[in-house]
Amino acid sequence: MKSSSMTTHMGNITIDKEVIAQYAGNVAMECFGIVGMGVSVKGGLVKLLKRDSVTKGIGVYINNNKLTMDFHVIVAYGVSILAVSDNLISNVKYKVEEFTGIEVEKINIFIEGVRVID
């Protein structure tokens, strides 16, 4: 399933998963302690994605009209990973549910790396 559909009194609304991923990525980038999205490349290295390609670090899955999202993030050195993760989950869950009207069932966070920020 590439998109999510819902029926209202006015008709059908279809939201593409790429749109959800782009919005969720922008929300995640606003969270304290998140340096960026990352994807693993050959040899165990992690590539920091540019702001315009954050959707490559996010997986969006729709099952029974509920969202599950996977975030592959790079965090700032010296911050609490638990605090950053809790902040990311609460912000993304609230804002994505508000934006789409679809319940977020689960958010999985994969820490791909740590980076010192200037």
N, C-alpha and C positions, 0 to 999 in steps of 0.2 A: 504494500500500500504506500503510494508516494505522497498522499495528501490526506487530510482529515476533513470530513464533511459533517455539517450539522444542519438540521432543518429548523427553520423559524416560521413564524406566521406569515412572513413576507416571501419566503422561498428558501433555497439552499445556499449555504456558505461553504466554500471549499478553501482550505488553507494548505498551501504546499509546505512540506517539511523543511525545505530550504529557507523559507521565510521565517519559520519558527526558530531554526538554527541561527539565522542572522540576528534576529532580535535577542535571543538568549545569549549569544556571543557578545553583543554590545552591552547587555546588562552585566555580564560576567566581567568584562573589561573595566567596568566602573567600580568593581569591588576592591576594597583595600587589600593589598598583598598579592593581587594577581598581576603578574608581569605580562603574560600573554598566553596564547594557546600554543600547544606544541604537538608535534607528531613525531613518532619514532621513525628513524630512517636506518639504513643499513649499518651494522656494526654497533648497535646500541646507542648511537648518537640521537639527539633530539633536535629538531629544527623548530625555531621560534617562528611562528607564522605572523605575517604582517596583518595589520588591522583589517584590510579588505578581504582577507582569506581566512578569517577566524572560523568559518563554517567547517573547514577541514578538520578542526580539532573538536568538533561537536557531533555526536550521533543523536538523532531524534528518531524514536520508535513509537508508533501509535498502535495500541492494542485495546480493543473494546472502548474506544473513545477516551482513552487515558494516555498521557504522555510519559515516556521514560526517556531520560536524556543522559548521555555520557559526555563528560567534559574532560579533555586532556589538557591540563594547565601547567604552566610554569609559575612558581611562586617566588616572591622576593626573599632573599636571604635574611634570616634573623626574625622572621615573623612566625607566629604560632600557626602551624598547618591546620590544627583543629579549629582555631578561631576563624581563619580564612575560609575553610570549608563550610563551617556553620553559616558564615555571612553569605557566602556564595549561594548555598542551598536556599536560605530564607529569601534573599533578594530575587533570585531567578524564579523560584516557585511562585512568589506573590505576583511579580510583574508579568510572567508568562501566562499565568492563569487569568490575570486581569486583561491582558492583551488579546488572548485567543478565546477565552471562555471555556477552555478545555482543562480538565483536572490534571495536575502533574502528580503522577503516582510515585515516581522514583527518580532521584538524581544521583548518578554515580560519578565520583570524582577520581580521576587518575592523575596523580602528581608525576609529571614527566621530567621535571627538573627544578633546580633552584638557581636563581640568578641574582647577582649583586646589582642593585640599581644605583644610578648616580644621582 
